[in-house]
Amino acid sequence: MATNDVNDNEEALKSALWYSIGRLTDETTLAQDTNATPQFIGALMELVWQQIRLSARDLETFAKHAGRRQINVDDVLLLARRNEGLEVLLRGFVEDLEGEKKGKGSKGKGRAKGGR
């Protein structure tokens, strides 16, 4: 029964991915006055799905190597290390989130450490 739940979840995720990629492809092809076949969308969806699965496996491996059962931000940043643009974007996002947390936690206590 647990296997059926996993398969159902996987199929639901793949359907959502297909839908999203289809919409993005439609928007792009309309803007460029071109066309994409359903086979192209299906192939692109499978390519993205395989990347997601490989990334998920890597993230799980990083967490296990660190002795954790849960994936955290450090694992994601480690995964992004080979894509400089993505890594810079993610690090900026993480710094912004940490800045927001520090800002909320220091209300009434003056300026947060390192604040502007």
PyRosetta script that sets phi, psi and omega in degrees:
from pyrosetta import init, pose_from_sequence

init()
pose = pose_from_sequence("MATNDVNDNEEALKSALWYSIGRLTDETTLAQDTNATPQFIGALMELVWQQIRLSARDLETFAKHAGRRQINVDDVLLLARRNEGLEVLLRGFVEDLEGEKKGKGSKGKGRAKGGR")
pose.set_psi(1, -37.8)
pose.set_omega(1, 178.7)
pose.set_phi(2, -65.0)
pose.set_psi(2, -35.1)
pose.set_omega(2, 178.5)
pose.set_phi(3, -64.0)
pose.set_psi(3, -39.2)
pose.set_omega(3, 177.7)
pose.set_phi(4, -63.3)
pose.set_psi(4, -39.7)
pose.set_omega(4, 178.1)
pose.set_phi(5, -62.8)
pose.set_psi(5, -43.1)
pose.set_omega(5, 178.9)
pose.set_phi(6, -63.1)
pose.set_psi(6, -45.6)
pose.set_omega(6, 179.5)
pose.set_phi(7, -63.8)
pose.set_psi(7, -40.4)
pose.set_omega(7, 177.8)
pose.set_phi(8, -63.2)
pose.set_psi(8, -44.2)
pose.set_omega(8, 178.8)
pose.set_phi(9, -63.2)
pose.set_psi(9, -42.8)
pose.set_omega(9, 179.8)
pose.set_phi(10, -62.9)
pose.set_psi(10, -43.2)
pose.set_omega(10, 179.0)
pose.set_phi(11, -65.3)
pose.set_psi(11, -38.4)
pose.set_omega(11, 177.8)
pose.set_phi(12, -64.9)
pose.set_psi(12, -41.5)
pose.set_omega(12, 178.1)
pose.set_phi(13, -65.7)
pose.set_psi(13, -41.7)
pose.set_omega(13, 178.6)
pose.set_phi(14, -64.6)
pose.set_psi(14, -37.9)
pose.set_omega(14, 177.7)
pose.set_phi(15, -64.3)
pose.set_psi(15, -43.0)
pose.set_omega(15, 178.9)
pose.set_phi(16, -64.9)
pose.set_psi(16, -38.9)
pose.set_omega(16, 177.7)
pose.set_phi(17, -65.0)
pose.set_psi(17, -44.3)
pose.set_omega(17, 177.6)
pose.set_phi(18, -57.3)
pose.set_psi(18, -47.2)
pose.set_omega(18, -179.3)
pose.set_phi(19, -60.7)
pose.set_psi(19, -47.7)
pose.set_omega(19, -178.6)
pose.set_phi(20, -63.8)
pose.set_psi(20, -45.1)
pose.set_omega(20, 178.6)
pose.set_phi(21, -65.1)
pose.set_psi(21, -37.9)
pose.set_omega(21, 177.0)
pose.set_phi(22, -61.2)
pose.set_psi(22, -43.9)
pose.set_omega(22, 179.0)
pose.set_phi(23, -64.9)
pose.set_psi(23, -45.6)
pose.set_omega(23, 179.3)
pose.set_phi(24, -63.0)
pose.set_psi(24, -40.0)
pose.set_omega(24, 178.5)
pose.set_phi(25, -65.2)
pose.set_psi(25, -43.4)
pose.set_omega(25, 178.2)
pose.set_phi(26, -60.3)
pose.set_psi(26, -45.1)
pose.set_omega(26, 179.2)
pose.set_phi(27, -60.4)
pose.set_psi(27, -43.8)
pose.set_omega(27, -178.3)
pose.set_phi(28, -67.9)
pose.set_psi(28, -44.3)
pose.set_omega(28, -178.5)
pose.set_phi(29, -68.1)
pose.set_psi(29, -35.1)
pose.set_omega(29, 176.4)
pose.set_phi(30, -64.6)
pose.set_psi(30, -42.5)
pose.set_omega(30, -179.3)
pose.set_phi(31, -66.1)
pose.set_psi(31, -30.2)
pose.set_omega(31, -177.6)
pose.set_phi(32, -101.4)
pose.set_psi(32, 5.3)
pose.set_omega(32, -179.7)
pose.set_phi(33, 52.9)
pose.set_psi(33, 47.2)
pose.set_omega(33, 175.9)
pose.set_phi(34, -126.9)
pose.set_psi(34, -171.6)
pose.set_omega(34, -178.5)
pose.set_phi(35, -140.6)
pose.set_psi(35, 149.7)
pose.set_omega(35, 176.0)
pose.set_phi(36, -127.8)
pose.set_psi(36, 136.6)
pose.set_omega(36, -179.2)
pose.set_phi(37, -81.8)
pose.set_psi(37, 158.6)
pose.set_omega(37, 174.5)
pose.set_phi(38, -59.2)
pose.set_psi(38, -31.0)
pose.set_omega(38, 178.0)
pose.set_phi(39, -65.5)
pose.set_psi(39, -38.5)
pose.set_omega(39, 177.3)
pose.set_phi(40, -63.2)
pose.set_psi(40, -46.8)
pose.set_omega(40, -179.7)
pose.set_phi(41, -61.7)
pose.set_psi(41, -41.6)
pose.set_omega(41, 178.2)
pose.set_phi(42, -63.6)
pose.set_psi(42, -42.4)
pose.set_omega(42, 179.3)
pose.set_phi(43, -66.2)
pose.set_psi(43, -41.4)
pose.set_omega(43, 177.9)
pose.set_phi(44, -63.9)
pose.set_psi(44, -40.9)
pose.set_omega(44, 177.9)
pose.set_phi(45, -61.6)
pose.set_psi(45, -43.7)
pose.set_omega(45, 179.6)
pose.set_phi(46, -64.5)
pose.set_psi(46, -38.9)
pose.set_omega(46, 177.5)
pose.set_phi(47, -62.4)
pose.set_psi(47, -46.9)
pose.set_omega(47, 179.4)
pose.set_phi(48, -65.3)
pose.set_psi(48, -41.0)
pose.set_omega(48, 179.7)
pose.set_phi(49, -59.9)
pose.set_psi(49, -44.0)
pose.set_omega(49, 179.3)
pose.set_phi(50, -64.1)
pose.set_psi(50, -38.7)
pose.set_omega(50, 177.3)
pose.set_phi(51, -63.9)
pose.set_psi(51, -40.9)
pose.set_omega(51, 178.6)
pose.set_phi(52, -62.4)
pose.set_psi(52, -44.5)
pose.set_omega(52, -179.5)
pose.set_phi(53, -64.1)
pose.set_psi(53, -42.1)
pose.set_omega(53, 178.6)
pose.set_phi(54, -65.1)
pose.set_psi(54, -42.1)
pose.set_omega(54, 179.2)
pose.set_phi(55, -64.3)
pose.set_psi(55, -42.1)
pose.set_omega(55, 179.1)
pose.set_phi(56, -62.2)
pose.set_psi(56, -41.8)
pose.set_omega(56, 178.6)
pose.set_phi(57, -63.4)
pose.set_psi(57, -43.5)
pose.set_omega(57, 178.2)
pose.set_phi(58, -62.5)
pose.set_psi(58, -43.5)
pose.set_omega(58, 179.6)
pose.set_phi(59, -61.2)
pose.set_psi(59, -42.5)
pose.set_omega(59, 177.7)
pose.set_phi(60, -63.0)
pose.set_psi(60, -40.1)
pose.set_omega(60, 179.6)
pose.set_phi(61, -65.0)
pose.set_psi(61, -42.5)
pose.set_omega(61, 178.6)
pose.set_phi(62, -61.1)
pose.set_psi(62, -44.4)
pose.set_omega(62, -179.7)
pose.set_phi(63, -64.4)
pose.set_psi(63, -44.4)
pose.set_omega(63, 179.4)
pose.set_phi(64, -62.8)
pose.set_psi(64, -39.9)
pose.set_omega(64, 179.3)
pose.set_phi(65, -61.8)
pose.set_psi(65, -33.6)
pose.set_omega(65, 178.6)
pose.set_phi(66, -83.5)
pose.set_psi(66, 1.2)
pose.set_omega(66, 178.2)
pose.set_phi(67, 80.6)
pose.set_psi(67, 22.2)
pose.set_omega(67, -179.4)
pose.set_phi(68, -114.4)
pose.set_psi(68, 157.5)
pose.set_omega(68, 175.4)
pose.set_phi(69, -101.3)
pose.set_psi(69, -8.8)
pose.set_omega(69, -175.6)
pose.set_phi(70, -120.2)
pose.set_psi(70, 137.7)
pose.set_omega(70, 177.5)
pose.set_phi(71, -76.6)
pose.set_psi(71, 137.6)
pose.set_omega(71, 178.2)
pose.set_phi(72, -128.9)
pose.set_psi(72, -174.9)
pose.set_omega(72, -175.7)
pose.set_phi(73, -59.8)
pose.set_psi(73, -39.6)
pose.set_omega(73, -179.6)
pose.set_phi(74, -59.5)
pose.set_psi(74, -37.3)
pose.set_omega(74, 178.4)
pose.set_phi(75, -65.1)
pose.set_psi(75, -42.0)
pose.set_omega(75, 179.7)
pose.set_phi(76, -65.0)
pose.set_psi(76, -42.9)
pose.set_omega(76, 178.6)
pose.set_phi(77, -65.0)
pose.set_psi(77, -35.9)
pose.set_omega(77, 176.4)
pose.set_phi(78, -65.0)
pose.set_psi(78, -39.8)
pose.set_omega(78, 177.9)
pose.set_phi(79, -63.6)
pose.set_psi(79, -36.2)
pose.set_omega(79, -175.8)
pose.set_phi(80, -83.5)
pose.set_psi(80, -0.1)
pose.set_omega(80, -172.4)
pose.set_phi(81, -61.2)
pose.set_psi(81, -25.5)
pose.set_omega(81, -177.8)
pose.set_phi(82, -89.0)
pose.set_psi(82, -5.9)
pose.set_omega(82, 177.2)
pose.set_phi(83, -117.4)
pose.set_psi(83, 93.9)
pose.set_omega(83, -171.5)
pose.set_phi(84, -56.2)
pose.set_psi(84, -44.4)
pose.set_omega(84, -179.3)
pose.set_phi(85, -62.4)
pose.set_psi(85, -43.7)
pose.set_omega(85, 178.8)
pose.set_phi(86, -66.2)
pose.set_psi(86, -41.1)
pose.set_omega(86, -179.7)
pose.set_phi(87, -62.7)
pose.set_psi(87, -44.1)
pose.set_omega(87, 178.8)
pose.set_phi(88, -61.7)
pose.set_psi(88, -44.0)
pose.set_omega(88, 179.1)
pose.set_phi(89, -61.3)
pose.set_psi(89, -46.4)
pose.set_omega(89, -179.5)
pose.set_phi(90, -66.4)
pose.set_psi(90, -41.6)
pose.set_omega(90, 178.8)
pose.set_phi(91, -62.6)
pose.set_psi(91, -40.6)
pose.set_omega(91, 176.9)
pose.set_phi(92, -62.1)
pose.set_psi(92, -42.1)
pose.set_omega(92, 178.6)
pose.set_phi(93, -62.6)
pose.set_psi(93, -44.4)
pose.set_omega(93, 179.8)
pose.set_phi(94, -63.6)
pose.set_psi(94, -43.1)
pose.set_omega(94, 178.9)
pose.set_phi(95, -62.9)
pose.set_psi(95, -39.8)
pose.set_omega(95, 177.1)
pose.set_phi(96, -62.2)
pose.set_psi(96, -43.6)
pose.set_omega(96, 179.2)
pose.set_phi(97, -63.8)
pose.set_psi(97, -42.9)
pose.set_omega(97, 179.0)
pose.set_phi(98, -64.7)
pose.set_psi(98, -37.8)
pose.set_omega(98, 176.8)
pose.set_phi(99, -63.0)
pose.set_psi(99, -40.5)
pose.set_omega(99, 177.5)
pose.set_phi(100, -64.1)
pose.set_psi(100, -42.3)
pose.set_omega(100, 179.7)
pose.set_phi(101, -63.0)
pose.set_psi(101, -43.4)
pose.set_omega(101, 179.9)
pose.set_phi(102, -66.2)
pose.set_psi(102, -38.2)
pose.set_omega(102, 179.4)
pose.set_phi(103, -64.0)
pose.set_psi(103, -40.4)
pose.set_omega(103, 179.1)
pose.set_phi(104, -71.8)
pose.set_psi(104, -36.0)
pose.set_omega(104, -177.8)
pose.set_phi(105, -75.6)
pose.set_psi(105, -15.4)
pose.set_omega(105, -175.9)
pose.set_phi(106, -109.3)
pose.set_psi(106, 18.5)
pose.set_omega(106, 178.7)
pose.set_phi(107, -60.4)
pose.set_psi(107, 131.2)
pose.set_omega(107, 178.5)
pose.set_phi(108, 79.8)
pose.set_psi(108, -2.5)
pose.set_omega(108, -178.9)
pose.set_phi(109, -110.9)
pose.set_psi(109, 14.9)
pose.set_omega(109, -178.6)
pose.set_phi(110, 89.8)
pose.set_psi(110, -162.8)
pose.set_omega(110, -175.8)
pose.set_phi(111, -76.9)
pose.set_psi(111, 140.6)
pose.set_omega(111, 178.3)
pose.set_phi(112, -69.2)
pose.set_psi(112, 150.2)
pose.set_omega(112, 178.5)
pose.set_phi(113, -55.9)
pose.set_psi(113, 127.6)
pose.set_omega(113, -179.6)
pose.set_phi(114, 78.9)
pose.set_psi(114, 7.5)
pose.set_omega(114, -178.3)
pose.set_phi(115, -71.1)
pose.set_psi(115, 164.9)
pose.set_omega(115, -178.3)
pose.set_phi(116, -97.1)
pose.dump_pdb("model.pdb")
